[in-house]
Amino acid sequence: MKTDKEIEKYKSEGLLKDVSMGDDMVGFLIDRMDDVVSIDDSEIFPAPPHLDEVEEALIEGVIKQGEELIILLDVTALLEKVMDACESA
């Protein structure tokens, strides 16, 4: 999975050595953002089974905007995955 490869790369570069759970603040570095949209829960659908770029466990759902699918990440699951990788470092 792409996510696992990225986490391994960060681990090998020593970028996750000081990461720990607790009262730390978390931030995200966004390399590109196209738009901000407001949606209702009724507009969130399950992810199609053939999404292979993102690990399925990290997807909260998708929304359809025109002909595009927008993936909604499960931030908690993503952070847990990173923390698990840090603990095994």
PELIN-V143774 format. One record per residue. N is the residue number from 1. PHI is phi as a letter, one per 20 degrees, with the letter a starting at -180 (NA if undefined). PSI is psi in whole degrees, -180 to 180 (none if undefined). Layout:
BEGIN
N,PHI,PSI + N,PHI,PSI
END
This chain:
BEGIN
1,NA,146 + 2,g,-42 + 3,f,-44 + 4,f,-41 + 5,f,-40 + 6,f,-43 + 7,f,-43 + 8,f,-39 + 9,f,-46 + 10,f,-39 + 11,f,-46 + 12,f,-26 + 13,e,0 + 14,m,15 + 15,e,-10 + 16,d,7 + 17,f,-29 + 18,d,15 + 19,e,134 + 20,b,158 + 21,e,153 + 22,q,-133 + 23,e,14 + 24,f,148 + 25,e,147 + 26,d,138 + 27,c,161 + 28,c,136 + 29,e,116 + 30,e,121 + 31,e,-16 + 32,a,136 + 33,c,124 + 34,e,-41 + 35,a,161 + 36,d,128 + 37,c,148 + 38,d,134 + 39,c,157 + 40,e,155 + 41,g,-32 + 42,f,-14 + 43,e,-3 + 44,e,126 + 45,d,158 + 46,f,150 + 47,f,143 + 48,f,147 + 49,f,-12 + 50,e,16 + 51,f,110 + 52,d,-9 + 53,f,-28 + 54,c,136 + 55,f,129 + 56,g,-35 + 57,f,-17 + 58,e,-1 + 59,d,123 + 60,e,-31 + 61,r,-172 + 62,c,155 + 63,c,150 + 64,d,127 + 65,c,103 + 66,m,-125 + 67,e,2 + 68,e,147 + 69,d,131 + 70,d,124 + 71,e,130 + 72,d,115 + 73,f,146 + 74,e,97 + 75,f,-39 + 76,f,-46 + 77,f,-39 + 78,f,-46 + 79,f,-39 + 80,f,-39 + 81,f,-44 + 82,f,-43 + 83,f,-39 + 84,f,-41 + 85,f,-37 + 86,f,-40 + 87,f,-28 + 88,e,3 + 89,f,none
END
